[in-house]
Amino acid sequence: RGQRRRIGRLSWRRPVQIEQRVFHGQPSAGVDLAFLRELAPQLVLAFGSPGWLKALAGPLAVAAPGAILAGCSTAGEVANSGVSDDALVVTAVAFERVRLSASVTRLVGMDDSEDAGRRLAAALPRDGLGAVLLLSQGVQVNGSALIQGLSATLGRVPISGGLAGDANFQQTWVLTPEGLSNDQLLAVGLYGDALQFDFGSYGGWVPFGPA
């Protein structure tokens, strides 16, 4: 059953609406996705077990026909409500003043990683590009080379995202506007003057035991 989570609406200077559901139990294509039709999002993020992704890839596309679908398999799911296993976290985002564009490419092998990054970047319109969300399969890919290929074309445009996971270290999946695949990579470009991109980093340690 999905759990309704309204994460919130940001200030009028950065208008965005976000809705999140977490689906547990046996994967099923019959779960309630009415919240997607009500919100009419431009972006739908789905992260979870391969079983759930396979069950809902089609229904998500039907429930949010105007949205870019982006997601991947995981080795554990993190949501606003906590951490789960063998679940699916679906987050729908509706922007008022941010535009989106997606590019998809097939990875033909680990040696293709840098060129794949260049292909993804070249397919994204550059005018007004403020940030890029990157999702990649996580088994036969060189992540550093992939980022290098993107950065060589995009310059200083911020890139976030990551590699798909698999608790068994066998096969990973990426959800794109073209469907669910184990060899495709996805880049989502975010555009517009209203877009604000921030990040944070924290490091350190806490002592324990006898000094």
N, C-alpha and C positions, 0 to 999 in steps of 0.2 A: 504494500500500500504506500502511496506517496505521502510524504509529509509536507505540508504547505509551509514555506519559509519566505516571508517578505523581508528581504535584506534592507530595502529602503529606497528612498528617492533623494538624490543629492540636491544641493541648493539650486536656485533658479539659474545660476551662472553655469552650471554643469548638469543640465537636465538629463537624467537617465533613470529608467525603471528596471529593477531586477527582481525576478521571481525564481525560486529554487525549489525543486522536489528531489527527494531521495527515495528510490525504489529498492525494496528489500525482498528477500525470499526467492522463490522460483521465477526465473525470467519469463515474462509474459508480454505478448503484444497487445493485450487487452487492458492495460492500465489507463487511468484517466489522464488525458493530456489536454483537457479543456482549457487549462490555464494558458497554454500556448496560443490558442485561438483568441482568447480574450485579450492577451497582451499584444499580439501581433509584433513579435520581436524582430530585429534585424540580425541578431546573432543568437544561436542556440549552442551552448557548450554541453557536451556529454562525456563524462569520464566514469569508467567502471569496468566490470568484469566482461570478458568477451561474450559470455552468454547473454547478458543484458544488452550489449551493443548490437549483437546479431538480431535479437528480438525486436528492438525498438528503432533501428536505423530507418526502416521504411515508415512506420507510424509517425516518427518525429518529422520526417519530410512532409508527410501529408498534413499534420497538425500545424506546421509553420511553413507554408509554401513560399513565403517571401523572405525567409531567413537563410543565412549562411549556417550550415551545420558544421561544427568543428568539435572534435573530441578524440579520445584514444583509450586503449585498454590500460589498466592500472594493476598494480600489485597491492591494492588497498586504496580506499576512497576517502577523501577529506571533504567534509561539507561544513556548512555553518553550524550544524547541530552536533558535529563530532566526527569520529573516524569509524569507518565500516570496512567489512570484507564482503566480497561477492555481492555488491550492490551497484547501483547506477545513480550518479549525481547529475541531474539535468538543471542547468542554469540558463535562463532566458533573459536577454538584455535588449531593451528597447531604447534607442537613442533618439533624441529630437534634433540634434544639430551635428551629429557625427555620421559620416558616410563610410561604407565598408566595401571592400573588394577582395576577392579570393583568387588565388592561383594554386593549381594542383600539378604535380609532376610525378612520374613514376621513377623510382629508384631501381636501377638495373644491377646494382652491386655496390659493395663498400667503396670501390675505387671511383664510383660515380658521384660520391657525396658532394664534393666541391662544385662540380658541374651542375648537380641538381639544385644546389643553393643559388647558383647564377640563373638557372632557368626560372626558378620561383620568383626571384627578384625582378627579372626582366619582364615577367608577365604582369607585374603590378604597376598600375599607373603611378607616375611620380608626382604629379601636380597635387600639392596639399598633403602628401603622405606624412603622417606624424608618428606612426608606430606600426610595428608588425608583430603579429602573433604567429609563432611557428610551431607546428606539431609534426613529428616524424616517427616512423616506425623505429623500434629501439633495439633491434637485433643485428641486422646487417647494415649498419650505418656508422660513419665516422662523424660524430657530432661536431668536433672542432672544425673539420674540413667543410661541413655543411654551413656552419656559421661564417666561415671565411669566405665562401662563395657568395653568400647573401651580402655580407658587409662590403665586399669588393664592388658591388653594384649599388648598394643603398647608401654607402658612406656612413654618416653618423646617425642615421635613423635608428631609434631604439628597437631592439629585438627581444621579445620575451617568448616563453613557451617551454618546450621540452620534448623528451623522447617517451614514447609509449612504453608501458611496463607489462611484465608478465611474471607472476610469482614462480612459474616453472622454468623460466628462462628458455622458452622454446619458440614462441611465436607471438608477435604483437600486432595490434590492429589500429588503424587510424580512420576516423570518420571524417569525410569530406563532403562537399556538395555533390560529388559524383557517387557517393555511397561509402560502404565499409570495405577497406582493403588492407592487405598486409604488406604492400610494397609501394604505397603512395605517400607523398609528403604534401603538407598543406601550409600555405602562408596566407594570413588574413591581414590586409592593410586597413588601417584606420585613418580617416581623413577629416580635416576641417579645423578651423580656428578655435572651435569650442573644445577640442580635445586637449586634455592635460594628462601628461604621463609622468608618474612619480614612482620611485622605488626606494627601498630601505635595505640596510644590511646591518647585522649585529653579530658580533663574535665575542668569545671570552670563555671563561671556565669558572666553575664553582668548586672550592676545596671541600674534601670530605675525608673522613678517617683521621688517624693520629697525625699531628703535624710533625 
